[in-house]
Amino acid sequence: MDGMRALATAMGCAIAACAPHVPDGAPALSDTIVVGESTVRLEYQARDAGAARRVAEALVQALPCAERWGRLRVPVTVVLHPSHGALEEAVHRDGFAWLRAWARFDTIDLQSPRTWNLIFPPTLAEIEELLAHELTHCVMYQRAGSASSWPYKGIPLWFREGMASVTAGQGYKRGGPEPLWAFYARQTPGGGGGGLSGGSGGSARPGRVPRGGDPISDPEPLYQEEADLVYGAAHHAFQFLLDRYGAERVQRLLAEMGEGHGFETAFRAAIGIPAEAFEAEFRRFLAWRGWVGRP
Ligand SMILES: [Zn+2]
């Protein structure tokens, strides 16, 4: 350890810097950031020392936001990758130009903000927002399971990404629910939207699952090419869950998973209906444009 410095914040934050011995090309420096009672370790290469300072500053704001859903039980390691290619390699994804970070139980792989946009560098608020999103994933996974069980809880993409997006306040970039309504309208034979708006017989079947990918219940076929649609669906579905059933039941859902249940069982116990029924409710909300006329 070659130094220590502290950030004086209301949250109480300390940063310790050290230089672990690691192979060439891997992150060579690390800081430990303590916010309240939670710890985040930051790893980066020397060329990203400036970006790392901004990330450390952003973490102080982002972590309390994510911890709305519970404390980090296990320290998280944030690895700053010096390029987009290095990030994709680390997370084993190829062709995801829009990807900036990838969260797991106790790690966040993050493309260095230095390389997000060379012409318009991100603001601190943009870095905070992204970190709040990723840290929400970590909090969710740590509440749902252990370091070995969390990937097997069966948490659907809409819940994972929706909770992260809503918590990070990313609604402004998701657009309204209209594109989702239009998506389902296109799935209706003879559609154009008219068929979905009624719900009284004919070919209109609000709540049904279309073929070839569904942004809620079968998002994988759409994830790479129609990320905006998938993330928008996730955001609006989670917000719908919060509005309709309340945050306390969502907390209970996380607690049920933490007690050993998978998502389906936990959802039914906490929310009171099967997840599939909720997804159908949300599709009906879209089909009937339930948001129209709301304040
Ligand atoms: Zn995410």
Boltz pocket constraint, residues with backbone or C-beta under 6 A from the ligand:
constraints:
  - pocket:
      binder: B
      contacts: [[A, 133], [A, 134], [A, 137], [A, 160], [A, 161], [A, 164]]
      max_distance: 6.0
